């Protein structure tokens, strides 16, 4: 009887210790179907989201709000947007991922999904403001509809009279009274 108990205990220990370990999360890229116990090794493809916020001085920029400049002039914005392109992640080992999607940064949206990337540690995120010369002079009607540089994008900014994109757009009204105490009513446009 004593030997039977020892054999049962030994069988139990062996049965428990033979449980396959691995990644048990079905959403992980290294999901192991026969794993019964999660060993903490799960790896995931990540999605990079960038949060950008337009500011007027130290305040959040809200279209239609009246701001006072450092010289005392009153100003309000009706549009503020710019393109970011060539978004890249640099790993700690120095490898640079291929460029991710292009975006029009505009008021009304602050979160931009840049795309999928390989798991790892990254030391740098870089992007250009504006559009490189090849994209700038390409036909915008050839870009896919959701693409930021497409003529079908709701925030499309392109000069029809001069082939190329408006890299930065700032529009609004400014007060031009001598005392800077009037209503901003003189239109301004900065298209770079």
Secondary structure, DSSP 8 states (H G I E B T S, - for coil): -HHHHHHHHHHHHHHHHT--EE---TTSTT--TT--EE-S-----EEEEEE---EETTEE--TT-EEE-TTS-EEEEEEEEEEEEEEEEEETTS-B------EEEETT--EEEEEEE-SS-EEEEEEEES--HHHHTS-GGGS-TTSTTSTTSTT--B-SSSSSB-SEEEEEEE--STTS-S---EEEEEE-
